[in-house]
Amino acid sequence: MSDLEQFRSETRAWLEENCPATMCVPIDGFEDLFMGGRNPEIDHPDQVIWCDRMAARGWTVPHWPKEYGGGGLSKEEVKVLRQEMRRINARNPLESFGISMLGPALLEFGNEEQKQEHLPKIVRGDIRWCQGYSEPGAGSDLASLQTKADDHGDHYIVNGQKVWTSYADKADWIFCLVRTDNSGTKHHGISFVLFDMETPGVTTRPIKLISGSSPFCETFFDDVTVWKKNLMGEEGKGWTIAKYLLTHEREMISAFGSASGKSLGEQAVESMGADSSGRLSNSVLRQNIAQYQLDTRVFAATMSRVGDEAKAGKGLGPASSIFKYYGTELNKRRNELNLAVGGETALGWDGDAYNDGLVSRTWLRSKGNSIEGGTTEVQLNIISKRVLGLPDE
Ligand SMILES: Cc1cc2nc3c(=O)[nH]c(=O)nc-3n(C[C@H](O)[C@H](O)[C@H](O)COP(=O)(O)OP(=O)(O)OC[C@H]3O[C@@H](n4cnc5c(N)ncnc54)[C@H](O)[C@@H]3O)c2cc1C
């Protein structure tokens, strides 16, 4: 038996013994994800058990180095772990901005003390992070941000406002872009800082979305003290870190385009009926679903190939914009098809008969996919300039 085969058989046995049966069913929308934190939102007690068991092996983030609490697995071993989890439909034990965004940036740009302090807590799900990038006057044009950090020797005093800060009211810490210098071009003088959301002067105000939920907030900073030990990278050079982190964010968002759970085709046959040869009787919908399923497979195969080619742990760089663009468009298409398959029932908003509007609320939420993490138009600009190398004009 090769080492990898041995690893597979041990992993399979361990997963079968340790993954609770309740964690082997598809997630039921965003709210069903386990995101950890000081005051975790727990839908089912097994979420905590599953997360703790996986974290004890470092398998909540299997590719991170062991010295920071990760699993220390090779790329091939991570792939085997994912395959074995898929085999039993095991859920990801922990989803967080710490894992998908801050962690990769910390590994690349953080100092040793910062890595030791924050990475193990991310692996265990002890601390939940939010992202303080966008401001009322700085979205696509992020470098125009104005939140100010004044130098007070061993600390900064931060004043300003962020907006669309996902889960700011639930997060424990924030990674935040602030302006430490206003004298040069807008990309210079931006610094990348980390601070506790319980620091005096931080307030959040939830914003309600069209889907009826309030997953994000306006976030205000009034004379907030941020210690300089929490400055990541060099003062005034945070733009490089900000861009690096965004490529990881876009990779995370592009994964929304990967299908999971029961296929749309199967669902459609169940709810709309089949013709005499077992095919979905509505031929137009059948064709649209088939096209969607083909595109999803091609997307998954391309993601997997490009992921294999990328240097371990480094991410995809600007190519992440291609996946962000295509993955979010696919996810929006899936949600349109979900509505079509569900028919009238899918339009229900409240009550058990409509699963509290899960289909329609998820459809509405999907509209934000092509905005969050940088809009589709901005991704197309990045692809044309930084991937294809086309001239500006
Ligand atoms: C669900 C969701 C979650 C989010 N979570 C967070 C978060 O946690 N933290 C955070 O900091 N931010 C978050 N955001 C904010 C997000 O990053 C911004 O909404 C996004 O970058 C766009 O900025 P804007 O909303 O200011 O739109 P604008 O920048 O004002 O853009 C308006 C329109 O103009 C177009 N446009 C702008 N510039 C160009 C250009 N150069 N070329 C072509 N078209 C252009 C855009 O594509 C868009 O259609 C979230 C957004 C959403 C929808």
The ligand as an SDF file (V2000), in Angstrom:
LIG
                    3D

 53 58  0  0  0  0  0  0  0  0999 V2000
  -23.4140   40.4240    0.0720 C   0  0  0  0  0  0  0  0  0  0  0  0
  -22.2840   41.4140    0.2150 C   0  0  0  0  0  0  0  0  0  0  0  0
  -21.3500   41.2540    1.2280 C   0  0  0  0  0  0  0  0  0  0  0  0
  -20.3030   42.1780    1.3820 C   0  0  0  0  0  0  0  0  0  0  0  0
  -19.4200   42.0130    2.4170 N   0  0  0  0  0  0  0  0  0  0  0  0
  -18.4360   42.9200    2.6060 C   0  0  0  0  0  0  0  0  0  0  0  0
  -17.5510   42.8080    3.7300 C   0  0  0  0  0  0  0  0  0  0  0  0
  -17.6520   41.8960    4.5500 O   0  0  0  0  0  0  0  0  0  0  0  0
  -16.5960   43.7400    3.8930 N   0  0  0  0  0  0  0  0  0  0  0  0
  -16.4340   44.7770    3.0210 C   0  0  0  0  0  0  0  0  0  0  0  0
  -15.5170   45.5720    3.2230 O   0  0  0  0  0  0  0  0  0  0  0  0
  -17.2630   44.9180    1.9430 N   0  0  0  0  0  0  0  0  0  0  0  0
  -18.2520   44.0100    1.7310 C   0  0  0  0  0  0  0  0  0  0  0  0
  -19.1080   44.1470    0.6600 N   0  0  0  0  0  0  0  0  0  0  0  0
  -18.9780   45.3230   -0.2170 C   0  0  0  0  0  0  0  0  0  0  0  0
  -18.4700   45.0170   -1.6120 C   0  0  0  0  0  0  0  0  0  0  0  0
  -17.1090   44.7190   -1.6100 O   0  0  0  0  0  0  0  0  0  0  0  0
  -18.7950   46.2620   -2.4710 C   0  0  0  0  0  0  0  0  0  0  0  0
  -20.2080   46.3530   -2.5360 O   0  0  0  0  0  0  0  0  0  0  0  0
  -18.2200   46.1550   -3.8680 C   0  0  0  0  0  0  0  0  0  0  0  0
  -16.8290   46.2350   -3.8500 O   0  0  0  0  0  0  0  0  0  0  0  0
  -18.7940   47.2530   -4.8060 C   0  0  0  0  0  0  0  0  0  0  0  0
  -18.6770   48.4940   -4.2240 O   0  0  0  0  0  0  0  0  0  0  0  0
  -19.9290   49.4920   -4.1420 P   0  0  0  0  0  0  0  0  0  0  0  0
  -21.0480   48.7360   -3.5190 O   0  0  0  0  0  0  0  0  0  0  0  0
  -19.4730   50.7310   -3.4540 O   0  0  0  0  0  0  0  0  0  0  0  0
  -20.3400   49.7880   -5.6380 O   0  0  0  0  0  0  0  0  0  0  0  0
  -19.6770   50.8520   -6.6140 P   0  0  0  0  0  0  0  0  0  0  0  0
  -18.1870   50.7410   -6.5290 O   0  0  0  0  0  0  0  0  0  0  0  0
  -20.2670   52.1810   -6.3280 O   0  0  0  0  0  0  0  0  0  0  0  0
  -20.1410   50.3380   -8.0220 O   0  0  0  0  0  0  0  0  0  0  0  0
  -21.4270   50.6540   -8.5790 C   0  0  0  0  0  0  0  0  0  0  0  0
  -21.4890   50.0890   -9.9880 C   0  0  0  0  0  0  0  0  0  0  0  0
  -20.4880   50.6970  -10.8180 O   0  0  0  0  0  0  0  0  0  0  0  0
  -19.6660   49.7120  -11.4400 C   0  0  0  0  0  0  0  0  0  0  0  0
  -18.2790   50.1680  -11.5180 N   0  0  0  0  0  0  0  0  0  0  0  0
  -17.5780   50.8140  -10.5550 C   0  0  0  0  0  0  0  0  0  0  0  0
  -16.3130   51.0430  -10.9710 N   0  0  0  0  0  0  0  0  0  0  0  0
  -16.1960   50.5150  -12.2090 C   0  0  0  0  0  0  0  0  0  0  0  0
  -15.1320   50.4340  -13.1510 C   0  0  0  0  0  0  0  0  0  0  0  0
  -13.9240   50.9350  -12.9060 N   0  0  0  0  0  0  0  0  0  0  0  0
  -15.3830   49.8170  -14.3370 N   0  0  0  0  0  0  0  0  0  0  0  0
  -16.6270   49.2980  -14.6350 C   0  0  0  0  0  0  0  0  0  0  0  0
  -17.6830   49.3600  -13.7480 N   0  0  0  0  0  0  0  0  0  0  0  0
  -17.4650   49.9590  -12.5640 C   0  0  0  0  0  0  0  0  0  0  0  0
  -19.7520   48.5060  -10.5260 C   0  0  0  0  0  0  0  0  0  0  0  0
  -19.4790   47.3080  -11.2250 O   0  0  0  0  0  0  0  0  0  0  0  0
  -21.1970   48.5730  -10.0400 C   0  0  0  0  0  0  0  0  0  0  0  0
  -22.0600   47.9770  -10.9730 O   0  0  0  0  0  0  0  0  0  0  0  0
  -20.1780   43.2560    0.4720 C   0  0  0  0  0  0  0  0  0  0  0  0
  -21.1100   43.4110   -0.5620 C   0  0  0  0  0  0  0  0  0  0  0  0
  -22.1700   42.5100   -0.6900 C   0  0  0  0  0  0  0  0  0  0  0  0
  -23.1490   42.7000   -1.7870 C   0  0  0  0  0  0  0  0  0  0  0  0
  1  2  1  0
  2  3  1  0
  2 52  2  0
  3  4  2  0
  4  5  1  0
  4 50  1  0
  5  6  2  0
  6  7  1  0
  6 13  1  0
  7  8  2  0
  7  9  1  0
  9 10  1  0
 10 11  2  0
 10 12  1  0
 12 13  2  0
 13 14  1  0
 14 15  1  0
 14 50  1  0
 15 16  1  0
 16 17  1  0
 16 18  1  0
 18 19  1  0
 18 20  1  0
 20 21  1  0
 20 22  1  0
 22 23  1  0
 23 24  1  0
 24 25  2  0
 24 26  1  0
 24 27  1  0
 27 28  1  0
 28 29  2  0
 28 30  1  0
 28 31  1  0
 31 32  1  0
 32 33  1  0
 33 34  1  0
 33 48  1  0
 34 35  1  0
 35 36  1  0
 35 46  1  0
 36 37  1  0
 36 45  1  0
 37 38  2  0
 38 39  1  0
 39 40  1  0
 39 45  2  0
 40 41  1  0
 40 42  2  0
 42 43  1  0
 43 44  2  0
 44 45  1  0
 46 47  1  0
 46 48  1  0
 48 49  1  0
 50 51  2  0
 51 52  1  0
 52 53  1  0
M  END
$$$$
